[in-house]
Amino acid sequence: MIDLRNVHKNYETGKTVVHALTDVSFSVKKGDSIIVRGPSGSGKSTLLNILGLLDEPSKGSVYLKGSEVSYEDFDKLAILRARTISFIFQSFNLIPVLTLEENVMIPLMIRGDLTRREKKQRVDEWVEKTGLSFHRHHKPDELSGGQRQRVAIARAMVTKPELVIADEPTANLDSETAGSILDFMKKLNEEKGTAFVFATHDPIFNRYAKSIVDLHDGQILSNA
């Protein structure tokens, strides 16, 4: 689905060059469920940003479904990303003035290939699948942490992505709620073939992942 080939990513801060990733080759296939681990500063966020087509490598190539990704046309890249990849963040990133269903609708708003009816049907489907039907008109501050994370999942899945990138998705949840959320993600992975890449330190993920990638100083130490 997506391949990083000999990717380097450098950041310049004044006269200093930070090597965030060094010669990283990494692939995500349909149905994968991968944990990315590493200490702070190891390059996890940079790797996720490049996987999610949010950032451009300094050197190396990224291939999506066999075609090399071009970063020259920002609008075209945004559409490609919106139709293929979704994101789940630890802080939920919900818009407080919008209702639950309006938050779920957001990623569909730029989709010109769907009718208004199709967009509403998708929102209704994922609000129901995440068990939030009775809260659809509630705003984020009227929801529990687990419910808000389910909204974030519904928002991520409403586009029917092939890859979901999740950055510490259970960091703000208790262990019982986290387990419930991960059970739901596992079901999506098994039934729909949705690939998941998790950046996390939470050991609860170990029983859900099919492989683990260890990063240190911008390099992959192991990929098991």
VOGU-3710 file (C-alpha; in Angstrom, 3 decimals, decimal comma):
1> midlrnvhkn> 0,000/0,000/0,000  2,675/2,485/1,039  6,448/2,110/0,857  9,200/4,316/2,237  12,441/3,656/0,403  15,737/4,880/1,867  14,026/7,886/3,410  15,990/10,605/5,181  14,441/13,586/6,951  16,532/16,501/8,191
11> yetgktvvha> 15,477/19,664/9,995  17,598/22,790/10,182  17,504/24,805/13,398  19,811/27,742/12,934  23,248/26,314/12,122  22,322/22,872/13,445  20,973/20,037/11,295  18,816/17,451/13,074  18,689/14,043/11,377  15,167/12,929/12,321
21> ltdvsfsvkk> 15,210/9,867/10,019  18,222/8,209/8,438  17,922/5,739/5,553  14,562/4,315/6,637  12,855/1,714/4,468  9,430/0,652/5,687  6,270/-0,801/4,153  2,634/-0,988/5,177  0,397/-3,543/3,472  -3,359/-4,093/3,486
31> gdsiivrgps> -4,466/-5,619/6,775  -1,273/-4,735/8,652  -1,411/-3,742/12,304  1,932/-2,235/13,287  3,289/-0,676/16,475  6,025/1,955/16,135  8,026/2,239/19,353  10,913/4,382/20,489  11,966/6,970/23,055  11,218/10,663/22,726
41> gsgkstllni> 13,229/12,093/19,842  13,608/8,731/18,103  11,735/9,894/14,985  8,297/8,349/15,578  6,299/11,492/14,795  8,412/12,219/11,719  7,879/8,672/10,455  4,108/8,967/10,974  3,999/12,331/9,197  5,809/10,947/6,162
51> lglldepskg> 3,681/7,788/6,136  0,606/10,020/6,263  1,856/12,206/3,386  1,906/15,203/5,716  5,635/15,753/5,341  8,145/15,361/2,505  11,387/13,399/2,862  14,670/15,291/2,506  15,947/12,327/0,524  14,470/9,018/-0,623
61> svylkgsevs> 11,093/8,090/-2,070  7,557/7,334/-0,944  5,358/5,061/-3,035  1,591/4,776/-2,676  0,045/1,736/-4,365  3,108/1,368/-6,561  3,280/4,989/-7,761  5,849/7,445/-6,474  4,282/10,289/-4,500  4,822/13,794/-5,882
71> yedfdklail> 4,851/16,682/-3,421  4,707/19,444/-6,031  0,903/19,785/-6,250  -0,343/20,418/-2,697  -4,051/20,261/-3,613  -3,684/16,972/-5,486  -1,705/15,512/-2,598  -4,372/16,619/-0,090  -7,095/14,877/-2,112  -4,981/11,719/-2,429
81> rartisfifq> -4,382/11,723/1,319  -8,046/12,340/2,111  -9,131/9,328/0,049  -6,539/6,900/1,367  -5,327/7,804/4,863  -6,953/8,870/8,127  -5,522/9,978/11,453  -6,440/9,440/15,106  -4,736/11,715/17,637  -4,333/11,338/21,402
91> sfnlipvltl> -5,896/14,766/21,963  -8,919/13,812/19,785  -8,751/17,157/17,886  -12,525/17,577/17,892  -14,010/21,002/17,190  -15,798/22,052/20,397  -18,518/24,184/18,771  -19,653/21,359/16,471  -21,877/18,426/17,353  -20,667/14,840/17,287
101> eenvmiplmi> -22,088/14,164/13,822  -20,741/17,472/12,471  -17,263/16,514/13,669  -17,563/13,152/11,910  -18,647/14,927/8,704  -15,546/17,179/8,519  -13,255/14,944/6,371  -16,059/14,428/3,831  -16,552/18,143/3,247  -13,741/18,310/0,655
111> rgdltrrekk> -14,924/15,181/-1,136  -16,436/16,336/-4,416  -16,965/12,745/-5,561  -19,768/12,131/-3,031  -23,308/13,513/-2,989  -24,728/15,154/0,117  -26,893/12,067/0,640  -23,899/9,718/0,401  -21,991/11,804/2,916  -24,888/11,712/5,380
121> qrvdewvekt> -25,263/7,955/4,930  -21,590/7,445/5,759  -21,842/9,637/8,857  -24,965/7,795/10,024  -23,250/4,429/9,434  -20,180/5,238/11,515  -22,033/7,049/14,291  -24,073/3,861/14,674  -21,092/1,499/14,392  -19,231/3,341/17,126
131> glsfhrhhkp> -22,269/3,184/19,410  -22,861/6,932/19,468  -26,339/7,225/17,941  -27,892/8,569/21,132  -25,227/11,272/21,401  -25,122/12,493/17,801  -26,309/15,998/18,677  -24,009/16,375/21,690  -20,891/18,530/21,606  -17,464/17,180/22,680
141> delsggqrqr> -17,584/18,648/26,186  -20,775/16,673/26,808  -19,020/13,364/26,080  -16,707/11,130/28,107  -13,096/10,523/27,056  -13,999/7,139/25,594  -16,919/8,601/23,656  -14,736/11,377/22,261  -12,187/8,810/21,120  -14,982/6,888/19,394
151> vaiaramvtk> -15,949/10,124/17,621  -12,326/10,412/16,474  -12,482/6,828/15,180  -15,769/7,470/13,370  -14,277/10,600/11,808  -11,227/8,604/10,704  -13,231/5,716/9,250  -15,972/7,713/7,501  -13,715/8,226/4,479  -13,220/4,434/4,147
161> pelviadept> -9,445/4,776/4,446  -7,033/2,002/3,598  -4,602/3,164/6,286  -5,255/4,650/9,727  -2,357/6,302/11,557  -2,888/6,602/15,305  -0,582/8,625/17,566  -0,919/7,478/21,202  -4,680/6,918/20,707  -5,267/5,591/24,243
171> anldsetags> -3,080/8,067/26,156  -6,058/9,857/27,719  -8,148/6,755/28,426  -8,444/4,358/31,354  -7,394/0,738/30,716  -10,954/-0,589/30,357  -11,933/2,067/27,803  -8,613/1,630/25,983  -9,219/-2,110/25,694  -12,700/-1,501/24,293
181> ildfmkklne> -11,360/0,968/21,710  -8,620/-1,452/20,640  -11,094/-4,327/20,342  -13,091/-2,157/17,970  -10,013/-1,274/15,903  -9,028/-4,952/15,744  -12,470/-5,790/14,389  -12,099/-3,162/11,643  -8,662/-4,523/10,809  -9,905/-8,104/10,523
191> ekgtafvfat> -13,247/-7,467/8,800  -12,343/-4,633/6,429  -8,595/-5,112/5,988  -7,953/-1,582/7,218  -4,249/-1,184/8,007  -3,314/0,464/11,311  -0,009/2,018/12,357  0,167/2,932/16,051  2,819/5,058/17,725  2,543/4,131/21,385
201> hdpifnryak> 4,327/3,193/24,598  1,259/1,404/25,978  1,960/-2,341/26,424  -1,751/-3,108/25,940  -1,134/-2,755/22,190  1,239/-5,719/22,112  -1,593/-8,233/21,976  -3,270/-6,415/19,083  -0,317/-5,751/16,790  0,882/-8,114/14,076
211> sivdlhdgqi> 4,361/-6,546/13,978  6,494/-4,092/15,934  8,971/-1,515/14,619  11,611/-0,154/17,012  13,106/3,264/16,223  16,191/4,812/17,784  17,939/8,001/16,674  15,976/8,029/13,437  16,822/4,492/12,417  14,879/1,241/12,497
221> lsna> 16,578/-1,153/14,895  14,149/-4,014/14,426  11,053/-4,874/12,440  9,475/-8,043/13,790
//
